Amino acid sequence: MLIGTMELLRSDPSPEHKQLFVNEMVKARFLSPAMITPAPEVDEEGKGKLAPGCKIQFPMLTAPDGKHFFIAFTDKIEQKKWKEDGSTIVTLTMDEYISMTLRPDSHSSGCVINPYGANLVISKELMVSLMASRTKKSTLPAGKRDEK
């Protein structure tokens, strides 16, 4: 659904299509490269287990203007376009990208979805707006939430 709304938004950036995209984006899980030290141990089911106290670093892409963006892939096809650098692929939600971007010590200007394809930038300003909108909805009285 997310990829469909991205294509719809690209062909017609109407407010309705923007809202459809945002709704799908906040539900989606993205693939992201991460450098994990020490490397996670993989169990018999193929799932990685992080060691206590491990360090996780997320590489960023740098835009021509010098801004840095976290990387978010929608699927393995897009993820395979990323250069193999020994990183581990982890899944993140948009809320996690927002949290990492809005940390006081972050150098991130947001994230970019499918940087080698759609190249859709989710700016820090949009992230702040999303958080404000969601906070506003969660503080409305129960009967008013459905009206918005």
DSSP file (Angstrom, degrees, kcal/mol; ACC not computed):
  #  RESIDUE AA STRUCTURE BP1 BP2  ACC     N-H-->O    O-->H-N    N-H-->O    O-->H-N    TCO  KAPPA ALPHA  PHI   PSI    X-CA   Y-CA   Z-CA
    1    1 A M     >        0   0    0      0, 0.0     4,-2.4     0, 0.0     5,-0.2   0.000 360.0 360.0 360.0 -40.2    0.0    0.0    0.0
    2    2 A L  H  >  +     0   0    0      1,-0.2     4,-2.2     2,-0.2     5,-0.2   0.938 360.0  48.2 -60.5 -47.3    2.8    2.4    0.8
    3    3 A I  H  > S+     0   0    0      1,-0.2     4,-2.2     2,-0.2    -1,-0.2   0.898 111.3  51.7 -61.9 -39.8    4.5    2.1   -2.6
    4    4 A G  H  > S+     0   0    0      1,-0.2     4,-2.3     2,-0.2    -1,-0.2   0.906 110.4  47.3 -62.2 -42.4    1.1    2.6   -4.3
    5    5 A T  H  X S+     0   0    0     -4,-2.4     4,-2.5     2,-0.2    -1,-0.2   0.826 109.1  55.3 -70.8 -29.5    0.4    5.8   -2.3
    6    6 A M  H  X S+     0   0    0     -4,-2.2     4,-2.2    -5,-0.2    -2,-0.2   0.927 110.8  44.6 -65.3 -43.9    4.0    7.0   -3.1
    7    7 A E  H  X S+     0   0    0     -4,-2.2     4,-1.9     2,-0.2    -2,-0.2   0.895 113.6  50.2 -66.2 -40.2    3.3    6.5   -6.8
    8    8 A L  H  X S+     0   0    0     -4,-2.3     4,-2.2     1,-0.2    -2,-0.2   0.918 111.1  49.0 -62.9 -44.2   -0.1    8.2   -6.5
    9    9 A L  H  < S+     0   0    0     -4,-2.5    -2,-0.2     1,-0.2    -1,-0.2   0.889 109.4  52.4 -63.2 -40.6    1.4   11.1   -4.6
   10   10 A R  H  < S+     0   0    0     -4,-2.2    -1,-0.2     1,-0.2    -2,-0.2   0.879 114.2  42.4 -64.5 -37.4    4.1   11.5   -7.3
   11   11 A S  H  < S+     0   0    0     -4,-1.9    -2,-0.2     1,-0.3    -1,-0.2   0.804 135.7  11.7 -80.4 -28.7    1.5   11.6  -10.1
   12   12 A D     <  -     0   0    0     -4,-2.2     2,-1.9    -5,-0.2    -1,-0.3  -0.721  64.2-165.0-151.6  94.8   -1.0   13.9   -8.2
   13   13 A P        +     0   0    0      0, 0.0    -4,-0.1     0, 0.0    -3,-0.1  -0.190  35.1 152.4 -79.3  49.6    0.2   15.6   -5.0
   14   14 A S     >  -     0   0    0     -2,-1.9     4,-2.4     1,-0.1     5,-0.2  -0.333  60.6-108.5 -73.0 160.0   -3.3   16.6   -3.9
   15   15 A P  H  > S+     0   0    0      0, 0.0     4,-2.2     0, 0.0     5,-0.2   0.865 120.7  53.9 -56.8 -36.6   -4.0   17.0   -0.1
   16   16 A E  H  > S+     0   0    0      2,-0.2     4,-2.2     1,-0.2     5,-0.1   0.910 109.9  46.0 -65.5 -41.7   -6.0   13.7   -0.2
   17   17 A H  H  > S+     0   0    0      2,-0.2     4,-2.3     1,-0.2    -1,-0.2   0.860 110.3  54.0 -70.1 -35.1   -3.1   11.8   -1.7
   18   18 A K  H  X S+     0   0    0     -4,-2.4     4,-2.6     2,-0.2    -2,-0.2   0.920 109.9  47.8 -62.3 -42.6   -0.7   13.3    0.8
   19   19 A Q  H  X S+     0   0    0     -4,-2.2     4,-2.6     2,-0.2    -2,-0.2   0.899 109.8  51.8 -67.1 -40.1   -2.9   12.2    3.6
   20   20 A L  H  X S+     0   0    0     -4,-2.2     4,-2.0     2,-0.2    -1,-0.2   0.927 111.6  48.1 -59.4 -44.3   -3.2    8.7    2.1
   21   21 A F  H  X S+     0   0    0     -4,-2.3     4,-3.0   -16,-0.2    -2,-0.2   0.940 111.5  48.8 -61.6 -48.3    0.6    8.5    1.9
   22   22 A V  H  X S+     0   0    0     -4,-2.6     4,-2.2     1,-0.2    -1,-0.2   0.908 109.1  53.4 -60.0 -42.5    1.1    9.7    5.5
   23   23 A N  H  X S+     0   0    0     -4,-2.6     4,-0.6     1,-0.2    -1,-0.2   0.908 114.6  40.8 -59.4 -42.6   -1.4    7.2    6.8
   24   24 A E  H >X S+     0   0    0     -4,-2.0     4,-1.3     1,-0.2     3,-0.6   0.871 111.3  57.5 -73.3 -37.2    0.4    4.4    5.1
   25   25 A M  H 3< S+     0   0    0     -4,-3.0    69,-0.4     1,-0.2     3,-0.3   0.896 104.5  50.4 -62.0 -41.7    3.9    5.7    6.0
   26   26 A V  H 3< S+     0   0    0     -4,-2.2    69,-0.3     1,-0.2    -1,-0.2   0.695 113.5  46.8 -73.8 -16.2    3.2    5.7    9.7
   27   27 A K  H << S+     0   0    0     -3,-0.6    -1,-0.2    -4,-0.6    -2,-0.2   0.662  96.5  98.4 -91.4 -19.3    2.0    2.1    9.6
   28   28 A A     <  -     0   0    0     -4,-1.3    66,-0.6    -3,-0.3     2,-0.4  -0.193  63.1-141.4 -74.6 158.7    4.9    0.8    7.5
   29   29 A R  E     -A   93   0A   0     64,-0.1     2,-0.3    45,-0.1    64,-0.2  -0.984  23.1-156.7-116.3 131.5    8.0   -0.9    8.5
   30   30 A F  E     -A   92   0A   0     62,-3.6    62,-2.4    -2,-0.4     2,-0.4  -0.750  14.4-124.6-110.8 153.8   11.2    0.1    6.7
   31   31 A L  E     +AB  91  73A   0     42,-2.8    42,-2.8    -2,-0.3    60,-0.2  -0.827  33.7 179.0 -94.8 134.2   14.5   -1.7    6.1
   32   32 A S  E     -A   90   0A   0     58,-2.8    58,-2.9    -2,-0.4     2,-0.2  -0.999  28.5-121.9-138.8 135.6   17.5    0.3    7.2
   33   33 A P  E     +A   89   0A   0      0, 0.0     2,-0.3     0, 0.0    56,-0.2  -0.514  36.4 179.3 -71.2 144.3   21.3   -0.5    7.2
   34   34 A A  E     -A   88   0A   0     54,-2.3    54,-3.2    -2,-0.2     2,-0.7  -0.997  29.2-138.1-146.9 142.8   22.9   -0.4   10.6
   35   35 A M  E     -C   57   0B   0     22,-3.3    22,-2.5    -2,-0.3     2,-0.5  -0.914  28.0-169.8 -99.9 117.3   26.4   -1.0   11.9
   36   36 A I  E     -C   56   0B   0     -2,-0.7    20,-0.2    20,-0.2    -2,-0.0  -0.941  13.4-134.5-116.3 125.2   26.1   -3.0   15.1
   37   37 A T  E    S+C   55   0B   0     18,-2.7    18,-3.2    -2,-0.5     2,-0.1  -0.987  94.8  24.5-125.4 122.9   29.1   -3.5   17.4
   38   38 A P  S    S-     0   0    0      0, 0.0    13,-0.4     0, 0.0    -1,-0.2   0.671 109.5-113.0 -70.2 160.2   29.5   -6.3   18.4
   39   39 A A        -     0   0    0     -2,-0.1    -2,-0.1     1,-0.1    10,-0.0  -0.257  38.1 -99.4 -58.7 144.2   27.6   -7.9   15.5
   40   40 A P        -     0   0    0      0, 0.0     2,-0.4     0, 0.0    10,-0.2  -0.326  31.8-119.4 -65.7 147.5   24.4   -9.7   16.6
   41   41 A E  E     -D   49   0C   0      8,-2.0     8,-2.7    -3,-0.1     2,-0.5  -0.736  25.9-136.5 -85.2 135.7   24.4  -13.4   17.1
   42   42 A V  E     -D   48   0C   0     -2,-0.4     6,-0.2     6,-0.2     2,-0.0  -0.821  15.8-147.6 -98.9 128.3   22.1  -15.2   14.8
   43   43 A D    >   -     0   0    0      4,-2.7     3,-2.0    -2,-0.5    -1,-0.0  -0.194  37.4 -87.1 -84.4-178.3   19.9  -18.0   16.3
   44   44 A E  T 3  S+     0   0    0      1,-0.3    -1,-0.1     2,-0.1    -2,-0.0   0.697 128.2  55.8 -64.9 -19.4   18.7  -21.2   14.5
   45   45 A E  T 3  S-     0   0    0      2,-0.2    -1,-0.3     0, 0.0     3,-0.1   0.434 119.8-108.8 -90.4  -0.2   15.6  -19.3   13.2
   46   46 A G  S <  S+     0   0    0     -3,-2.0     2,-0.4     1,-0.3    -2,-0.1   0.569  74.3 136.9  85.6   9.6   17.9  -16.7   11.5
   47   47 A K        -     0   0    0      1,-0.0    -4,-2.7     2,-0.0    -1,-0.3  -0.734  51.8-126.1 -93.4 138.3   16.9  -13.9   14.0
   48   48 A G  E     -D   42   0C   0     -2,-0.4     2,-0.5    -6,-0.2    -6,-0.2  -0.592  15.8-155.7 -83.4 141.9   19.7  -11.7   15.3
   49   49 A K  E     -D   41   0C   0     -8,-2.7    -8,-2.0    -2,-0.3     2,-0.2  -0.978  14.7-136.1-118.8 123.9   20.1  -11.2   19.1
   50   50 A L        -     0   0    0     -2,-0.5   -11,-0.1   -10,-0.2     3,-0.1  -0.549  17.0-123.7 -80.9 140.5   21.8   -8.0   20.3
   51   51 A A    >   -     0   0    0    -13,-0.4     3,-1.9    -2,-0.2    -1,-0.1  -0.543  39.2 -92.3 -76.9 146.1   24.4   -8.2   23.0
   52   52 A P  T 3  S+     0   0    0      0, 0.0    -1,-0.1     0, 0.0     0, 0.0  -0.354 112.7  15.5 -57.6 136.6   23.8   -6.1   26.1
   53   53 A G  T 3  S+     0   0    0      1,-0.2    -2,-0.0    -3,-0.1    -3,-0.0   0.591  89.3 156.9  76.7  10.7   25.5   -2.7   25.7
   54   54 A C    <   -     0   0    0     -3,-1.9     2,-0.4     1,-0.1    -1,-0.2  -0.251  38.7-126.6 -66.6 158.6   25.9   -3.0   21.9
   55   55 A K  E     -C   37   0B   0    -18,-3.2   -18,-2.7     2,-0.0     2,-0.5  -0.909  19.7-164.0-110.0 135.1   26.3    0.1   19.8
   56   56 A I  E     -C   36   0B   0     -2,-0.4     2,-0.4   -20,-0.2   -20,-0.2  -0.977   6.8-177.3-121.7 125.8   24.1    0.8   16.8
   57   57 A Q  E     -C   35   0B   0    -22,-2.5   -22,-3.3    -2,-0.5    -2,-0.0  -0.978  13.5-151.2-122.9 136.5   25.0    3.4   14.2
   58   58 A F        -     0   0    0     -2,-0.4   -24,-0.2   -24,-0.2    -2,-0.0  -0.920  18.5-131.6-107.3 120.8   22.8    4.2   11.2
   59   59 A P        -     0   0    0      0, 0.0    12,-0.6     0, 0.0     2,-0.3  -0.331  24.0-152.1 -66.0 154.0   24.6    5.5    8.1
   60   60 A M  E     -E   70   0D   0     10,-0.2     2,-0.4    51,-0.0    10,-0.2  -0.905  10.8-126.4-125.7 155.2   23.2    8.6    6.5
   61   61 A L  E     -E   69   0D   0      8,-2.7     8,-2.5    -2,-0.3     2,-0.5  -0.781  23.0-138.1 -94.6 145.3   23.1   10.0    3.0
   62   62 A T  E     -E   68   0D   0     -2,-0.4     6,-0.2     6,-0.2     5,-0.1  -0.925  12.8-143.6-109.2 124.9   24.4   13.5    2.5
   63   63 A A    >   -     0   0    0      4,-3.0     3,-2.5    -2,-0.5     0, 0.0  -0.359  32.7-100.9 -77.8 162.2   22.5   15.8    0.2
   64   64 A P  T 3  S+     0   0    0      0, 0.0    -1,-0.1     0, 0.0    -2,-0.0   0.792 124.3  57.7 -54.9 -28.6   24.3   18.3   -2.0
   65   65 A D  T 3  S-     0   0    0      2,-0.1    -2,-0.0     1,-0.0    -3,-0.0   0.413 122.6-105.9 -84.4   3.9   23.4   21.1    0.5
   66   66 A G  S <  S+     0   0    0     -3,-2.5     2,-0.1     1,-0.3    -1,-0.0   0.386  73.7 139.7  91.6  -3.6   25.2   19.2    3.3
   67   67 A K        -     0   0    0     -5,-0.1    -4,-3.0    42,-0.1     2,-0.4  -0.459  44.9-136.0 -74.5 148.1   22.1   17.9    5.1
   68   68 A H  E     -Ef  62 108D   0     39,-0.6    41,-3.7    -6,-0.2     2,-0.4  -0.862  19.9-171.4-110.2 140.1   22.1   14.4    6.4
   69   69 A F  E     -E   61   0D   0     -8,-2.5    -8,-2.7    -2,-0.4    42,-0.3  -0.991  22.5-124.2-134.1 136.8   19.3   11.9    6.1
   70   70 A F  E     -Ef  60 111D   0     40,-2.5    42,-2.5    -2,-0.4     2,-0.5  -0.357  35.8-115.7 -67.3 159.1   18.6    8.4    7.5
   71   71 A I  E     - f   0 112D   0    -12,-0.6     2,-0.4    40,-0.2    42,-0.2  -0.866  30.8-178.1-107.1 130.9   17.9    5.7    4.9
   72   72 A A  E     - f   0 113D   0     40,-2.4    42,-3.1    -2,-0.5     2,-0.4  -0.970   5.0-168.0-131.5 116.4   14.5    4.0    4.7
   73   73 A F  B     -B   31   0A   0    -42,-2.8   -42,-2.8    -2,-0.4     3,-0.1  -0.845  14.7-153.1-103.4 141.0   13.9    1.2    2.2
   74   74 A T  S    S-     0   0    0     -2,-0.4     2,-0.3   -44,-0.2   -45,-0.1   0.742  74.9  -5.4 -81.4 -23.8   10.3   -0.1    1.5
   75   75 A D  S  > S-     0   0    0    -44,-0.1     4,-2.4     1,-0.1     5,-0.1  -0.950  78.1 -89.0-160.9 174.6   11.4   -3.6    0.4
   76   76 A K  H  > S+     0   0    0     -2,-0.3     4,-2.2     1,-0.2     5,-0.1   0.814 118.7  60.5 -66.1 -31.5   14.4   -5.9   -0.3
   77   77 A I  H  4 S+     0   0    0      2,-0.2     4,-0.4     1,-0.2    -1,-0.2   0.945 111.7  39.2 -61.6 -46.6   14.4   -4.8   -4.0
   78   78 A E  H >4 S+     0   0    0      1,-0.2     3,-1.4     2,-0.2     4,-0.3   0.895 113.5  55.8 -68.5 -39.8   15.1   -1.2   -3.0
   79   79 A Q  H >< S+     0   0    0     -4,-2.4     3,-1.9     1,-0.3    -2,-0.2   0.850  97.6  62.9 -62.1 -34.9   17.4   -2.3   -0.2
   80   80 A K  T 3< S+     0   0    0     -4,-2.2    -1,-0.3     1,-0.3    -2,-0.2   0.665  90.1  68.6 -67.0 -15.1   19.6   -4.3   -2.6
   81   81 A K  T <  S+     0   0    0     -3,-1.4    -1,-0.3    -4,-0.4     2,-0.2   0.662  81.5  96.0 -75.0 -15.6   20.4   -1.0   -4.4
   82   82 A W  S <  S-     0   0    0     -3,-1.9     2,-0.1    -4,-0.3     3,-0.0  -0.516  90.9-103.8 -73.7 139.5   22.4    0.0   -1.3
   83   83 A K        -     0   0    0     -2,-0.2     2,-0.6     1,-0.1    -1,-0.1  -0.399  35.2-112.8 -63.8 138.6   26.1   -0.6   -1.4
   84   84 A E        +     0   0    0      1,-0.1    -1,-0.1    -4,-0.1    -4,-0.0  -0.633  50.1 157.4 -74.0 117.5   27.1   -3.7    0.5
   85   85 A D        -     0   0    0     -2,-0.6    -1,-0.1     2,-0.1     3,-0.1   0.118  68.2 -92.0-129.6  20.1   29.2   -2.4    3.4
   86   86 A G  S    S+     0   0    0      1,-0.2    -2,-0.1   -51,-0.0     2,-0.1   0.564  79.7 145.1  80.8   7.0   28.9   -5.1    5.9
   87   87 A S        -     0   0    0    -52,-0.1     2,-0.4     1,-0.1    -1,-0.2  -0.374  49.2-122.9 -77.6 159.4   26.0   -3.5    7.6
   88   88 A T  E     -A   34   0A   0    -54,-3.2   -54,-2.3    -3,-0.1     2,-0.6  -0.795  22.4-127.4 -96.1 141.9   23.1   -5.4    9.2
   89   89 A I  E     +A   33   0A   0     -2,-0.4     2,-0.3   -56,-0.2   -58,-0.0  -0.829  32.8 178.6 -94.6 124.6   19.6   -4.7    7.9
   90   90 A V  E     -A   32   0A   0    -58,-2.9   -58,-2.8    -2,-0.6     2,-0.4  -0.807  26.8-118.1-118.5 161.3   17.1   -3.8   10.6
   91   91 A T  E     +A   31   0A   0     -2,-0.3     2,-0.3   -60,-0.2   -60,-0.2  -0.862  33.5 177.1-102.8 137.2   13.5   -2.9   10.5
   92   92 A L  E     -A   30   0A   0    -62,-2.4   -62,-3.6    -2,-0.4     2,-0.2  -0.955  21.7-134.9-134.1 152.1   12.3    0.5   11.8
   93   93 A T  E  >  -A   29   0A   0     -2,-0.3     4,-1.8   -64,-0.2     3,-0.4  -0.606  33.2-108.6 -96.4 166.0    9.0    2.4   11.9
   94   94 A M  H  > S+     0   0    0    -66,-0.6     4,-2.8   -69,-0.4     5,-0.2   0.865 120.9  60.8 -62.9 -34.4    8.6    6.0   11.0
   95   95 A D  H  > S+     0   0    0    -69,-0.3     4,-2.5     1,-0.2    -1,-0.2   0.880 104.0  49.8 -59.2 -36.4    8.1    6.7   14.7
   96   96 A E  H  > S+     0   0    0     -3,-0.4     4,-2.4     2,-0.2    -1,-0.2   0.894 110.3  48.9 -70.8 -39.2   11.6    5.4   15.2
   97   97 A Y  H  X S+     0   0    0     -4,-1.8     4,-2.5     2,-0.2    -2,-0.2   0.917 112.5  49.5 -62.8 -41.7   13.1    7.5   12.5
   98   98 A I  H  X S+     0   0    0     -4,-2.8     4,-2.6     2,-0.2    -2,-0.2   0.937 110.5  50.0 -61.8 -46.7   11.3   10.5   14.0
   99   99 A S  H  X S+     0   0    0     -4,-2.5     4,-0.5     1,-0.2    -2,-0.2   0.912 113.1  45.8 -59.0 -44.4   12.6    9.7   17.4
  100  100 A M  H >< S+     0   0    0     -4,-2.4     3,-0.6     1,-0.2     8,-0.2   0.890 114.9  48.0 -67.0 -38.6   16.2    9.4   16.1
  101  101 A T  H 3< S+     0   0    0     -4,-2.5    -2,-0.2     1,-0.2    -1,-0.2   0.875 111.5  48.8 -69.7 -37.9   15.9   12.6   14.1
  102  102 A L  H 3< S+     0   0    0     -4,-2.6    -1,-0.2    -5,-0.2    -2,-0.2   0.441  80.0 119.2 -88.3   1.3   14.4   14.7   16.9
  103  103 A R  S X< S-     0   0    0     -3,-0.6     3,-1.8    -4,-0.5    -3,-0.0  -0.402  74.5-121.6 -60.9 143.2   17.0   13.7   19.5
  104  104 A P  T 3  S+     0   0    0      0, 0.0    -1,-0.1     0, 0.0    -3,-0.0   0.811 111.9  47.4 -58.5 -30.5   18.9   16.8   20.7
  105  105 A D  T 3  S+     0   0    0      2,-0.0     2,-0.2     0, 0.0    -2,-0.1   0.322  87.7 118.9 -94.0   8.9   22.2   15.4   19.6
  106  106 A S    <   -     0   0    0     -3,-1.8    -5,-0.1    -5,-0.1    -6,-0.0  -0.502  46.5-166.4 -80.2 143.0   21.0   14.3   16.1
  107  107 A H        +     0   0    0     -2,-0.2   -39,-0.6   -40,-0.0     2,-0.2   0.239  53.2 121.5-102.8   8.4   22.6   15.7   13.0
  108  108 A S  E     -f   68   0D   0     -8,-0.2   -39,-0.2    -7,-0.2     3,-0.1  -0.480  47.8-166.7 -79.3 141.6   19.7   14.3   10.9
  109  109 A S  E     -     0   0D   0    -41,-3.7    15,-2.0     1,-0.3     2,-0.3   0.219  66.7 -75.3-103.9  10.1   17.5   16.5    8.7
  110  110 A G  E     - G   0 123D   0    -42,-0.3   -40,-2.5    13,-0.3     2,-0.3  -0.966  60.9 -67.7 135.6-151.0   15.0   13.6    8.3
  111  111 A C  E     -fG  70 122D   0     11,-2.1    11,-3.5    -2,-0.3     2,-0.5  -0.947  28.1-137.3-138.9 161.6   15.0   10.4    6.3
  112  112 A V  E     -fG  71 121D   0    -42,-2.5   -40,-2.4    -2,-0.3     2,-0.5  -0.985  15.6-142.4-123.9 125.6   14.8    9.5    2.6
  113  113 A I  E    S-fG  72 120D   0      7,-3.1     7,-2.2    -2,-0.5     6,-0.3  -0.747  81.5 -10.5 -89.2 127.6   12.5    6.7    1.5
  114  114 A N  S > >S-     0   0    0    -42,-3.1     5,-3.2    -2,-0.5     3,-2.1   0.957  72.9-170.5  49.8  65.5   14.0    4.6   -1.4
  115  115 A P  T 3 5S+     0   0    0      0, 0.0    -1,-0.1     0, 0.0    -2,-0.1   0.711  82.7  47.4 -61.6 -21.1   16.9    6.9   -2.1
  116  116 A Y  T 3 5S+     0   0    0    -38,-0.1    -2,-0.1     2,-0.0    -3,-0.0   0.213 127.6  21.0-103.8  14.8   17.9    5.1   -5.3
  117  117 A G  T < 5S+     0   0    0     -3,-2.1    -3,-0.1    -4,-0.2    -4,-0.0   0.134 136.4   5.9-138.0-102.5   14.3    4.9   -6.6
  118  118 A A  T   5S-     0   0    0      2,-0.1    -4,-0.2     1,-0.0    -5,-0.1   0.820  76.4-157.6 -63.7 -32.1   11.5    7.2   -5.5
  119  119 A N      < +     0   0    0     -5,-3.2     2,-0.7    -6,-0.3    -5,-0.2   0.937  19.5 178.5  52.4  54.6   13.9    9.3   -3.4
  120  120 A L  E     -G  113   0D   0     -7,-2.2    -7,-3.1     2,-0.0     2,-0.4  -0.804  16.8-148.0 -95.0 113.3   11.1   10.7   -1.2
  121  121 A V  E     -G  112   0D   0     -2,-0.7     2,-0.7    -9,-0.2    -9,-0.2  -0.676   9.5-163.7 -86.9 128.1   12.5   13.0    1.5
  122  122 A I  E     -G  111   0D   0    -11,-3.5   -11,-2.1    -2,-0.4    -2,-0.0  -0.912  25.4-149.1-107.5 101.0   10.7   13.1    4.8
  123  123 A S  E  >  -G  110   0D   0     -2,-0.7     4,-2.3   -13,-0.2   -13,-0.3  -0.197  22.8-114.6 -73.4 160.1   12.1   16.3    6.3
  124  124 A K  H  > S+     0   0    0    -15,-2.0     4,-2.4     1,-0.2     5,-0.2   0.881 119.0  55.9 -57.3 -39.5   12.6   17.1   10.0
  125  125 A E  H  > S+     0   0    0    -16,-0.3     4,-2.2     1,-0.2    -1,-0.2   0.902 107.1  48.1 -62.9 -41.3    9.9   19.8    9.6
  126  126 A L  H  > S+     0   0    0      2,-0.2     4,-2.7     1,-0.2    -1,-0.2   0.897 110.1  53.2 -65.2 -39.2    7.4   17.2    8.3
  127  127 A M  H  X S+     0   0    0     -4,-2.3     4,-2.3     2,-0.2    -2,-0.2   0.914 109.1  48.3 -61.4 -43.0    8.3   14.9   11.2
  128  128 A V  H  X S+     0   0    0     -4,-2.4     4,-2.5     1,-0.2    -1,-0.2   0.911 111.8  50.3 -62.9 -42.3    7.6   17.7   13.7
  129  129 A S  H  X S+     0   0    0     -4,-2.2     4,-2.6     2,-0.2    -2,-0.2   0.899 109.6  50.7 -62.9 -41.9    4.3   18.4   12.0
  130  130 A L  H  X S+     0   0    0     -4,-2.7     4,-2.5     2,-0.2     5,-0.2   0.923 111.3  48.0 -61.1 -44.6    3.3   14.7   12.1
  131  131 A M  H  X S+     0   0    0     -4,-2.3     4,-2.4     1,-0.2    -2,-0.2   0.916 112.4  48.6 -63.8 -42.8    4.1   14.5   15.8
  132  132 A A  H  X S+     0   0    0     -4,-2.5     4,-2.4     1,-0.2    -1,-0.2   0.911 112.3  48.9 -63.5 -42.5    2.1   17.7   16.5
  133  133 A S  H  X S+     0   0    0     -4,-2.6     4,-2.1     1,-0.2    -2,-0.2   0.911 113.3  45.9 -63.6 -43.5   -0.8   16.4   14.5
  134  134 A R  H  X S+     0   0    0     -4,-2.5     4,-2.0     2,-0.2    -1,-0.2   0.872 112.6  50.6 -69.4 -36.3   -0.8   13.0   16.3
  135  135 A T  H  X S+     0   0    0     -4,-2.4     4,-1.0    -5,-0.2    -2,-0.2   0.910 109.3  51.6 -66.3 -41.8   -0.4   14.6   19.7
  136  136 A K  H >X S+     0   0    0     -4,-2.4     3,-0.6     1,-0.2     4,-0.5   0.923 110.9  47.7 -60.4 -45.5   -3.3   16.9   19.0
  137  137 A K  H >< S+     0   0    0     -4,-2.1     3,-0.9     1,-0.2    -1,-0.2   0.876 109.4  53.2 -64.2 -37.3   -5.6   14.0   18.0
  138  138 A S  H 3< S+     0   0    0     -4,-2.0    -1,-0.2     1,-0.2    -2,-0.2   0.682 107.5  52.0 -74.7 -15.6   -4.6   12.0   21.0
  139  139 A T  H << S+     0   0    0     -4,-1.0    -1,-0.2    -3,-0.6    -2,-0.2   0.492  86.4 103.5 -98.0  -3.1   -5.6   14.9   23.4
  140  140 A L  S << S-     0   0    0     -3,-0.9     5,-0.1    -4,-0.5    -3,-0.0  -0.467  87.1 -94.2 -72.2 149.1   -9.1   15.4   21.9
  141  141 A P    >>  -     0   0    0      0, 0.0     3,-1.4     0, 0.0     4,-1.2  -0.302  43.3-103.7 -58.4 151.3  -12.0   14.0   23.9
  142  142 A A  H 3> S+     0   0    0      1,-0.3     4,-0.7     2,-0.2     3,-0.4   0.831 120.2  50.4 -50.1 -43.7  -13.0   10.5   22.8
  143  143 A G  H 34 S+     0   0    0      1,-0.2     4,-0.3     2,-0.2    -1,-0.3   0.784 109.4  51.8 -67.8 -27.5  -16.1   11.7   20.9
  144  144 A K  H X> S+     0   0    0     -3,-1.4     4,-0.9     1,-0.2     3,-0.6   0.708  92.5  73.3 -83.3 -21.6  -14.1   14.4   19.0
  145  145 A R  H >< S+     0   0    0     -4,-1.2     3,-0.6    -3,-0.4    -1,-0.2   0.888  96.3  50.0 -60.5 -40.1  -11.4   12.0   17.7
  146  146 A D  T 3< S+     0   0    0     -4,-0.7    -1,-0.2     1,-0.2    -2,-0.2   0.734 104.3  59.6 -73.0 -21.1  -13.6   10.4   15.2
  147  147 A E  T <4        0   0    0     -3,-0.6    -1,-0.2    -4,-0.3    -2,-0.2   0.742 360.0 360.0 -78.5 -22.8  -14.8   13.7   13.8
  148  148 A K    <<        0   0    0     -4,-0.9    -1,-0.2    -3,-0.6    -2,-0.2   0.454 360.0 360.0 -82.2 360.0  -11.3   14.9   12.8
